[in-house]
Amino acid sequence: MAARAHDVAVLAMRGRSACLNFADSVWRLPVPESNNVKDIQKAAAEAAEAFRQTEDAVVGTNELPEVVVYADEEEMFGMPGYIASMAEGLMVPPPQKVGYANFVDDEDFCVGMSLWSFL
């Protein structure tokens, strides 16, 4: 409501160069009778009251009944089975190392190996 009153006042003082809060609804704002401060204040108060009634009426008509819907997402996406499968995967022993991976822990094998080989 204060923003609407501001729009009325700034429009009366600056005209078309006014920076408005609600530029799309200028046509709904009351126009002051003159550039007298009292007339501008009166028009601003009228704008605030006019939009208060409109906003209160809109708030009362938009109330919808609350709908509560419960969906078991864990069951819909099969989460219990998925989690059980993950837990089962943790109980499986790791695969055997094949190839060069067997020698990683063997210090004798790595002694003669160059870290940087450009050949």
N, C-alpha and C positions, 0 to 999 in steps of 0.2 A: 504494500500500500504506500509506503514511503517512497518507493521508486516511481510510482505513478504520480505522486504529488511533485516529486522532483522533475519529472518530465513536463508537467504543466508549467512549473515555474521557469525552467530553463528555456522552454519553447517560447514563453512570453518575453523573456529577456534577450535571447539570442536569435530567435526566429529560425530560419532554415539551416543555419550553421550550428544548431544545438546538437550536442551529443546526448542521445536518448537511451534510456534503458530498454524501452519497448518501442522501437521505431516502426514496427509493423502494425501497431494499433494506435497511431496518432489520431486517427479519425474518431476514436472513442473518447478522447480527452475533452473536457470542457474548456472553452476559450474564455479567458478573463475579459470583463467588460472594457477595461482600459489597462494601461501600463502602471497604474497606481499599485503600490505594494499591497494594500488591503484587498484590492480586487484579485490580485494574483494569489494571495493567501486563501481567499475564499474559493477560488476555482481549484486550487490544489487540494483543499479539504474536501470539496465535492468529489474530486477524482478519487481520492482515497476511500471515501465512503461508498462510492458507486462500485468500485472494484472489490471492496470487502464483501458486499452483498453477493456479487457474482461468484467470488471464490468460495464463500460459505455454501452457496447453493450447489456448486459443482462438487464440493467435498461430500455433501450428503447424498448425492445421487450415484456416486461411483462405488459405493460399498457393495462388494460381492460376498456371497457366503463363502466361508472358508472350507476348502475341500482338502481332506487329508487322504493321501494315497500312500500306502506302504508297499514297498517292493523289496524283496530280499535279494539285494544285488549279489551277494556272495553266492547264492544258489543259482541266480540267472547266469552268471559267468563261470560257474563251476569252480569256484575258489577252493572249497574244501578238498576236492580231488587234486587240484593243482598244487596246493600247499603240501598235501600228503605225498605227492610225487616228488616235490622238491626235497622233502625230508628224507625220502627213500634214497634220493640221489646222493645225499651226504653220507650215507652208510656204505656206499659202494667204494671199494678200494681204488686208488688212482691207477691209471693204465701204466704198463711197463715202459721204461725209457728205451728208445730204439735208436740205433746209429750213434752219432757223436755225443748224444746226451749222456751215455753211460760213462764217459770219461771226464765229465765236468768236475767231479769231486776227486779225481785222481791227480795228485800233485806231480807225480813222476811223468805223467803223460804231457803235462803242460809246461814242464821246465824248459824245453828247447823251442817252444812255440813263440814266434814273434807276435807281439800285439798288433803291430802295423806291418802288414805284408803287402808290398806294391808289385810283386812279381806275378 
